[in-house]
């Protein structure tokens, strides 16, 4: 496979991860813009599925935004926050909601892992270019 095809694939996966993350973040962004003023003051730190879960959601949004500039850091923050969303949701709602927690956190985790994969692919392409220049 040529370097140009590899670059195209890395770029395509990068945009797929970004679009996926933005699409699934739509409801939370809507909540932040229009409803958070009413709800956030009532959240409690003592209930794991309230303020800690809200902070994990914010972590996902921050990770997505960071990934546009710093792909590896943004991917790590997104994936880590997705894991926290799943864990906090499971602990707060109980074992009966395991599938729901996986469905909610899974796309964010996938997006974070895709971003990390793009970072890894980009580094491999850059090292491959440097090796090709050194041999010529």
N, C-alpha and C positions, 0 to 999 in steps of 0.2 A: 504494500500500500504506500502511495507516495506521501510526501510531507504535506502537500496541499490538501489531499483528501483527509489526512489526520487533523489538520488545522480546521477544516470545515466541520468535521465530526465533533471536535471539542467545542467549537463555537455553537453548533446546533444544540448540543447537550446543555451548554451553559444557558442558552436562551430558553430551552425547555424548562430547566430548573427555576429560572427567574419567573417565567410566566406561570408555572404551576404554583409557586409560592405566592405570587401576587393574587392569583385567582382564588386560592383557598383562604387568603387573608382578607378578602373583601368584606365578609360579615363582621370580622373583628375591627377592621378599620372603620366601617360604618358605625359600629358601637362606640369606638373611641371618639369619633367626631360628633355624634348626635346624642348619645345616651350615657356616656361615662360620668358626666357631671351629676346625674341623678343616682347612679348605682355605686360608684366607687366609694363615696363617703360611708356607705353602709356595709362595706366589706370588712371582714374580720381577719386578722392575722392568725387567730387561733384555729380557724377552720381551714384545713389544707386545700379545700376546693374553692376557696374564696380569694383572698388577697395573694397568697403564694401562687395560685394558678393564674391569676391576672398578671402577676409579674413575669411568669414564664411565658405567657402570651406576648407580653411586651418584648421579652427577650427574642422571640421568634421574629417580630417585626424589626427590631434593631439588627438582628443577624441578616435578615433579607436586605435591608438597606446597606449594611456594611459590605455585603458581598458584591455590590456594584463597584466598589473601590478596592477592597481587600478581600479577594475571593476565599482564601483559606480561612481567615479569621471569621468572616461572615458565615461560611459553611459550618465551621465548628460551633459557632454560637447558635445557628439555626438548628443543627442536629442536636446539640446539647439541650436547648430549650424544648425541642420536640420530645425528647426523652422525659424531661421534667413534666411536660403537659400530660403525657401518658401516665406517669407515675402518680402525679398529684390527682389527676382525674380518677384513677383506680383507687387510690387510698381514700379519697373523699367520697366517692360514690359506692364503693364496695365491689365485690367480685362479680356481681350480676351485670356490671357495666364494662367488663373487660373488652368486649368487641367494640363497643362505642369508643372507648379510649384509644384502641388501636386504629380505628377508622379516622378519628380526629387527629391523632398525632402522626400517623403513618405518612401522609403526604408531605408534612413538614420535614420529617426525618429523611424521606426520599429526596426531597429538594436539597437538604443540607449535604447528604451523601453525594448527590450528583455534582454539587458545587465543589466538594472536595475532590471528586474524581476529575473534574475539569482542571482544577489546580494541579493535580498530579500529572495529568496528560500534557498540560502546558509546559510543566517543568521538564518532562521527558522529551517533548519536541525541542525545547531550547537546548537541552544537553545533546540531543541528536544533531542539531544544527551546528553546535560548537564542535562536536566530534568530526562532522563532515568538513568544516572549514579547516580544522587542524590537519586532516589527512590530505587536503588538496594543496 
